[in-house]
Amino acid sequence: MFAFELFTVVYLVALPGAVVLTGGARRSGTWRAVAAGAAFAAVIVIVVPVLSPAIRFWLGPLYLVAGYWIPALAPARPGERFEQWLEASDAGWRVRLNAVPVYLVHAGEVAYLLCYPMVPAAFLVVWIAGNNVDLDRFWLAVLISGFACYGSLPWLAARPPRLLPGAQPHEHPLARVNVGVLSRVSHNLTTFPSGHVAVSIAAALCVTTVSPAAGLMFALVAIAIAIGAVTGSYHYVVDVTTGAAVGVISALVATVVA
């Protein structure tokens, strides 16, 4: 097994198990999460050995999606205290964000929409310019960063700023596109830290190791995604800053391990 595959198997089994051990056994959806995680992990263990490395690397996006949705089967209820803490941490920033020029807010909407093709595009660069070690390191960094954010959902759940009472929706057409996409591919709970930001940063840093020029471009996109996550009220400022830190740390860990 490559390092990213082993890490995925451990995460899919250990996370639902941790939910049970921390008192979530009676929570609706916990046993579905246990079953789904175990089944997905079993498929990886059984199928991966018979597949060529070329095919296995293309399964990375599937692991990322599974790691996002399985914790959402047994999320904590959005907690007042946690939401209040997030809002309080954002209070000073929101005054400044409300003063951001409209064109920058619109640019942020464009950038935030790029978070979806970001990882596949970065993977293609590493696929073309790197080798199997680079590809293993890429997926390990992306999955560590993503799972570190998604995995908090059974304990720390909150609504994103845009869904709080009194939130003012942005009128830019792309804001409606972003919200429409999120309504179809998201569980509409904020991940703490921000998975979008963490994964984007980790992917950009991994691209840098095989192509510095391309890595710089991806890094700029990742920074723009982080800005758009805040200006578009998709995440709290603390989500974004901690997400960026998780992305950097994940890339460093993957470099050491893979």
C-alpha positions as a Markdown table, in Angstrom:
| # | Residue | x | y | z |
|---|---|---|---|---|
| 1 | Met | 0.0 | 0.0 | 0.0 |
| 2 | Phe | 1.1 | 3.5 | -0.6 |
| 3 | Ala | 1.2 | 5.8 | 2.4 |
| 4 | Phe | -2.0 | 7.7 | 1.3 |
| 5 | Glu | -4.0 | 4.5 | 1.0 |
| 6 | Leu | -2.9 | 3.2 | 4.4 |
| 7 | Phe | -3.7 | 6.6 | 6.0 |
| 8 | Thr | -7.2 | 6.6 | 4.4 |
| 9 | Val | -8.0 | 3.1 | 5.7 |
| 10 | Val | -6.9 | 4.0 | 9.2 |
| 11 | Tyr | -9.0 | 7.2 | 9.1 |
| 12 | Leu | -12.1 | 5.5 | 7.8 |
| 13 | Val | -12.0 | 2.9 | 10.6 |
| 14 | Ala | -10.6 | 5.0 | 13.5 |
| 15 | Leu | -12.8 | 8.1 | 13.1 |
| 16 | Pro | -16.2 | 6.4 | 13.5 |
| 17 | Gly | -14.7 | 4.3 | 16.2 |
| 18 | Ala | -13.7 | 7.4 | 18.1 |
| 19 | Val | -17.2 | 8.8 | 17.8 |
| 20 | Val | -18.6 | 5.6 | 19.5 |
| 21 | Leu | -15.9 | 5.7 | 22.2 |
| 22 | Thr | -16.6 | 9.3 | 23.0 |
| 23 | Gly | -20.3 | 8.8 | 23.7 |
| 24 | Gly | -21.8 | 9.0 | 20.2 |
| 25 | Ala | -23.2 | 5.5 | 20.0 |
| 26 | Arg | -26.7 | 6.8 | 20.6 |
| 27 | Arg | -26.4 | 9.5 | 18.0 |
| 28 | Ser | -28.4 | 9.1 | 14.9 |
| 29 | Gly | -26.2 | 8.1 | 12.0 |
| 30 | Thr | -23.2 | 6.9 | 14.1 |
| 31 | Trp | -23.5 | 3.3 | 13.2 |
| 32 | Arg | -24.1 | 4.2 | 9.6 |
| 33 | Ala | -20.8 | 6.0 | 9.7 |
| 34 | Val | -19.1 | 3.0 | 11.3 |
| 35 | Ala | -20.5 | 0.7 | 8.6 |
| 36 | Ala | -19.7 | 3.0 | 5.8 |
| 37 | Gly | -16.2 | 3.6 | 7.0 |
| 38 | Ala | -15.5 | -0.1 | 7.5 |
| 39 | Ala | -17.0 | -1.0 | 4.2 |
| 40 | Phe | -15.0 | 1.6 | 2.3 |
| 41 | Ala | -11.8 | 0.6 | 4.1 |
| 42 | Ala | -12.4 | -3.0 | 3.3 |
| 43 | Val | -12.9 | -2.3 | -0.4 |
| 44 | Ile | -9.6 | -0.4 | -0.4 |
| 45 | Val | -7.7 | -3.3 | 1.3 |
| 46 | Ile | -9.2 | -5.9 | -1.1 |
| 47 | Val | -9.1 | -4.0 | -4.4 |
| 48 | Val | -6.0 | -1.9 | -4.2 |
| 49 | Pro | -3.4 | -4.8 | -4.4 |
| 50 | Val | -4.8 | -5.9 | -7.7 |
| 51 | Leu | -4.7 | -2.5 | -9.3 |
| 52 | Ser | -1.8 | -0.9 | -11.0 |
| 53 | Pro | -0.2 | 2.2 | -9.3 |
| 54 | Ala | -1.4 | 4.3 | -12.3 |
| 55 | Ile | -5.0 | 3.5 | -11.5 |
| 56 | Arg | -4.6 | 3.8 | -7.7 |
| 57 | Phe | -3.4 | 7.3 | -7.8 |
| 58 | Trp | -6.5 | 8.3 | -9.7 |
| 59 | Leu | -8.6 | 7.1 | -6.8 |
| 60 | Gly | -7.4 | 9.9 | -4.5 |
| 61 | Pro | -10.4 | 12.2 | -5.2 |
| 62 | Leu | -12.7 | 9.4 | -4.2 |
| 63 | Tyr | -10.9 | 9.0 | -0.9 |
| 64 | Leu | -11.2 | 12.7 | -0.2 |
| 65 | Val | -14.9 | 12.7 | -0.9 |
| 66 | Ala | -15.5 | 9.6 | 1.3 |
| 67 | Gly | -13.5 | 11.3 | 4.1 |
| 68 | Tyr | -15.7 | 14.4 | 3.8 |
| 69 | Trp | -19.1 | 12.6 | 3.9 |
| 70 | Ile | -18.6 | 9.8 | 6.4 |
| 71 | Pro | -18.1 | 12.2 | 9.4 |
| 72 | Ala | -21.2 | 14.0 | 8.2 |
| 73 | Leu | -23.2 | 10.9 | 8.8 |
| 74 | Ala | -22.8 | 11.5 | 12.6 |
| 75 | Pro | -22.2 | 15.2 | 13.1 |
| 76 | Ala | -22.5 | 17.0 | 16.3 |
| 77 | Arg | -25.5 | 19.3 | 16.6 |
| 78 | Pro | -24.5 | 22.9 | 15.8 |
| 79 | Gly | -23.6 | 24.1 | 19.3 |
| 80 | Glu | -24.5 | 27.5 | 20.6 |
| 81 | Arg | -21.2 | 27.9 | 22.5 |
| 82 | Phe | -19.1 | 26.9 | 19.5 |
| 83 | Glu | -21.0 | 29.1 | 17.1 |
| 84 | Gln | -20.9 | 32.0 | 19.5 |
| 85 | Trp | -17.2 | 31.6 | 19.9 |
| 86 | Leu | -16.8 | 31.6 | 16.1 |
| 87 | Glu | -19.0 | 34.6 | 15.8 |
| 88 | Ala | -17.1 | 36.4 | 18.5 |
| 89 | Ser | -13.8 | 35.6 | 16.9 |
| 90 | Asp | -15.1 | 37.1 | 13.7 |
| 91 | Ala | -16.7 | 40.2 | 15.2 |
| 92 | Gly | -13.8 | 42.5 | 14.7 |
| 93 | Trp | -13.0 | 41.2 | 11.3 |
| 94 | Arg | -16.6 | 41.5 | 10.0 |
| 95 | Val | -16.4 | 45.3 | 10.4 |
| 96 | Arg | -13.4 | 45.4 | 8.2 |
| 97 | Leu | -14.8 | 42.9 | 5.7 |
| 98 | Asn | -18.0 | 44.9 | 5.3 |
| 99 | Ala | -15.8 | 47.7 | 4.1 |
| 100 | Val | -14.1 | 45.6 | 1.4 |
| 101 | Pro | -14.7 | 47.0 | -2.1 |
| 102 | Val | -17.4 | 45.2 | -4.0 |
| 103 | Tyr | -15.1 | 44.2 | -6.8 |
| 104 | Leu | -12.9 | 42.4 | -4.4 |
| 105 | Val | -15.9 | 40.5 | -2.9 |
| 106 | His | -16.9 | 39.5 | -6.5 |
| 107 | Ala | -13.3 | 38.4 | -7.2 |
| 108 | Gly | -13.5 | 36.3 | -4.0 |
| 109 | Glu | -16.6 | 34.6 | -5.3 |
| 110 | Val | -14.7 | 33.7 | -8.5 |
| 111 | Ala | -11.7 | 32.4 | -6.5 |
| 112 | Tyr | -13.9 | 30.3 | -4.1 |
| 113 | Leu | -15.4 | 28.5 | -7.1 |
| 114 | Leu | -11.9 | 27.4 | -8.0 |
| 115 | Cys | -11.6 | 25.3 | -4.9 |
| 116 | Tyr | -13.3 | 22.4 | -6.7 |
| 117 | Pro | -11.0 | 22.0 | -9.7 |
| 118 | Met | -8.0 | 23.0 | -7.6 |
| 119 | Val | -7.0 | 19.5 | -6.4 |
| 120 | Pro | -7.6 | 17.7 | -9.7 |
| 121 | Ala | -5.6 | 20.3 | -11.6 |
| 122 | Ala | -2.8 | 20.2 | -9.0 |
| 123 | Phe | -2.8 | 16.4 | -9.3 |
| 124 | Leu | -2.4 | 16.5 | -13.0 |
| 125 | Val | 0.7 | 18.7 | -12.7 |
| 126 | Val | 2.3 | 16.3 | -10.3 |
| 127 | Trp | 1.2 | 13.4 | -12.5 |
| 128 | Ile | 3.0 | 14.9 | -15.5 |
| 129 | Ala | 6.0 | 16.4 | -13.8 |
| 130 | Gly | 6.6 | 14.0 | -10.9 |
| 131 | Asn | 7.0 | 10.3 | -10.1 |
| 132 | Asn | 5.2 | 7.8 | -7.9 |
| 133 | Val | 6.9 | 9.1 | -4.8 |
| 134 | Asp | 5.7 | 12.6 | -5.6 |
| 135 | Leu | 2.2 | 11.4 | -6.3 |
| 136 | Asp | 2.1 | 9.4 | -3.0 |
| 137 | Arg | 3.3 | 12.5 | -1.2 |
| 138 | Phe | 0.7 | 14.7 | -2.9 |
| 139 | Trp | -2.3 | 12.6 | -2.0 |
| 140 | Leu | -1.0 | 12.0 | 1.6 |
| 141 | Ala | -0.6 | 15.8 | 2.1 |
| 142 | Val | -4.1 | 16.5 | 0.6 |
| 143 | Leu | -5.8 | 13.7 | 2.6 |
| 144 | Ile | -4.1 | 14.6 | 5.9 |
| 145 | Ser | -5.2 | 18.2 | 5.5 |
| 146 | Gly | -8.7 | 17.3 | 4.4 |
| 147 | Phe | -9.3 | 14.7 | 7.0 |
| 148 | Ala | -7.9 | 16.8 | 9.8 |
| 149 | Cys | -10.6 | 19.3 | 9.0 |
| 150 | Tyr | -13.5 | 17.0 | 8.1 |
| 151 | Gly | -12.8 | 14.8 | 11.1 |
| 152 | Ser | -13.8 | 17.4 | 13.7 |
| 153 | Leu | -17.4 | 17.4 | 12.5 |
| 154 | Pro | -18.7 | 14.8 | 15.0 |
| 155 | Trp | -17.5 | 17.0 | 17.8 |
| 156 | Leu | -17.4 | 20.6 | 16.5 |
| 157 | Ala | -20.3 | 21.5 | 14.2 |
| 158 | Ala | -21.5 | 25.0 | 13.3 |
| 159 | Arg | -23.3 | 26.8 | 10.6 |
| 160 | Pro | -21.2 | 28.9 | 8.2 |
| 161 | Pro | -21.6 | 32.7 | 8.6 |
| 162 | Arg | -23.8 | 32.9 | 5.5 |
| 163 | Leu | -26.4 | 30.7 | 7.1 |
| 164 | Leu | -26.6 | 32.5 | 10.5 |
| 165 | Pro | -29.7 | 34.6 | 11.3 |
| 166 | Gly | -29.5 | 38.0 | 9.8 |
| 167 | Ala | -26.7 | 37.2 | 7.3 |
| 168 | Gln | -26.9 | 39.2 | 4.2 |
| 169 | Pro | -26.5 | 37.1 | 1.0 |
| 170 | His | -24.3 | 38.6 | -1.7 |
| 171 | Glu | -26.0 | 39.5 | -4.9 |
| 172 | His | -23.2 | 38.6 | -7.3 |
| 173 | Pro | -24.3 | 35.9 | -9.9 |
| 174 | Leu | -21.3 | 33.8 | -8.9 |
| 175 | Ala | -22.4 | 33.9 | -5.3 |
| 176 | Arg | -25.6 | 32.2 | -6.4 |
| 177 | Val | -23.6 | 29.7 | -8.3 |
| 178 | Asn | -21.4 | 29.0 | -5.3 |
| 179 | Val | -24.4 | 28.6 | -3.0 |
| 180 | Gly | -26.1 | 26.3 | -5.6 |
| 181 | Val | -23.0 | 24.1 | -5.8 |
| 182 | Leu | -22.7 | 24.0 | -2.0 |
| 183 | Ser | -26.4 | 23.0 | -1.6 |
| 184 | Arg | -25.6 | 20.0 | -3.8 |
| 185 | Val | -22.2 | 18.8 | -2.8 |
| 186 | Ser | -21.9 | 20.0 | 0.8 |
| 187 | His | -23.6 | 19.1 | 4.1 |
| 188 | Asn | -23.9 | 22.8 | 4.8 |
| 189 | Leu | -22.0 | 22.7 | 8.1 |
| 190 | Thr | -18.7 | 24.6 | 8.4 |
| 191 | Thr | -15.6 | 22.4 | 8.8 |
| 192 | Phe | -13.2 | 23.6 | 11.4 |
| 193 | Pro | -10.6 | 24.3 | 10.3 |
| 194 | Ser | -11.6 | 25.1 | 6.7 |
| 195 | Gly | -11.1 | 22.0 | 4.5 |
| 196 | His | -11.2 | 24.0 | 1.3 |
| 197 | Val | -8.3 | 26.2 | 2.4 |
| 198 | Ala | -6.3 | 23.4 | 4.0 |
| 199 | Val | -6.5 | 21.1 | 1.0 |
| 200 | Ser | -5.8 | 24.0 | -1.5 |
| 201 | Ile | -2.7 | 25.1 | 0.5 |
| 202 | Ala | -1.4 | 21.5 | 0.8 |
| 203 | Ala | -1.9 | 20.8 | -2.9 |
| 204 | Ala | -0.2 | 24.0 | -4.0 |
| 205 | Leu | 2.9 | 23.2 | -1.8 |
| 206 | Cys | 3.2 | 19.7 | -3.2 |
| 207 | Val | 3.0 | 21.1 | -6.8 |
| 208 | Thr | 5.9 | 23.4 | -5.8 |
| 209 | Thr | 8.2 | 20.4 | -5.2 |
| 210 | Val | 7.9 | 19.2 | -8.8 |
| 211 | Ser | 7.3 | 22.5 | -10.6 |
| 212 | Pro | 8.2 | 25.7 | -8.7 |
| 213 | Ala | 6.6 | 28.0 | -11.4 |
| 214 | Ala | 3.3 | 26.0 | -11.4 |
| 215 | Gly | 3.4 | 25.8 | -7.6 |
| 216 | Leu | 3.6 | 29.6 | -7.4 |
| 217 | Met | 0.5 | 29.9 | -9.5 |
| 218 | Phe | -1.4 | 27.3 | -7.4 |
| 219 | Ala | -0.3 | 29.1 | -4.2 |
| 220 | Leu | -1.7 | 32.3 | -5.5 |
| 221 | Val | -5.0 | 30.5 | -6.3 |
| 222 | Ala | -5.0 | 28.9 | -2.8 |
| 223 | Ile | -4.5 | 32.3 | -1.2 |
| 224 | Ala | -7.4 | 33.7 | -3.3 |
| 225 | Ile | -9.6 | 30.8 | -2.2 |
| 226 | Ala | -8.8 | 31.6 | 1.4 |
| 227 | Ile | -9.8 | 35.3 | 0.9 |
| 228 | Gly | -13.0 | 34.3 | -1.0 |
| 229 | Ala | -14.0 | 31.9 | 1.8 |
| 230 | Val | -14.0 | 34.9 | 4.2 |
| 231 | Thr | -15.4 | 37.7 | 2.0 |
| 232 | Gly | -18.2 | 35.4 | 0.8 |
| 233 | Ser | -19.1 | 34.4 | 4.4 |
| 234 | Tyr | -18.5 | 30.7 | 3.6 |
| 235 | His | -16.1 | 30.4 | 6.5 |
| 236 | Tyr | -15.1 | 32.3 | 9.6 |
| 237 | Val | -11.7 | 34.0 | 9.7 |
| 238 | Val | -10.4 | 31.5 | 12.3 |
| 239 | Asp | -11.5 | 28.6 | 10.1 |
| 240 | Val | -9.4 | 30.0 | 7.3 |
| 241 | Thr | -6.3 | 30.9 | 9.3 |
| 242 | Thr | -6.2 | 27.5 | 11.0 |
| 243 | Gly | -7.0 | 25.8 | 7.7 |
| 244 | Ala | -3.9 | 27.4 | 6.1 |
| 245 | Ala | -1.8 | 26.2 | 9.0 |
| 246 | Val | -3.1 | 22.7 | 8.6 |
| 247 | Gly | -2.3 | 22.8 | 4.9 |
| 248 | Val | 1.3 | 23.8 | 5.5 |
| 249 | Ile | 1.8 | 21.3 | 8.3 |
| 250 | Ser | 0.2 | 18.5 | 6.3 |
| 251 | Ala | 2.6 | 19.2 | 3.4 |
| 252 | Leu | 5.6 | 19.1 | 5.7 |
| 253 | Val | 4.4 | 15.8 | 7.3 |
| 254 | Ala | 3.9 | 14.2 | 3.9 |
| 255 | Thr | 7.3 | 15.2 | 2.8 |
| 256 | Val | 8.8 | 13.4 | 5.8 |
| 257 | Val | 6.6 | 10.3 | 5.7 |
| 258 | Ala | 6.2 | 9.6 | 2.0 |
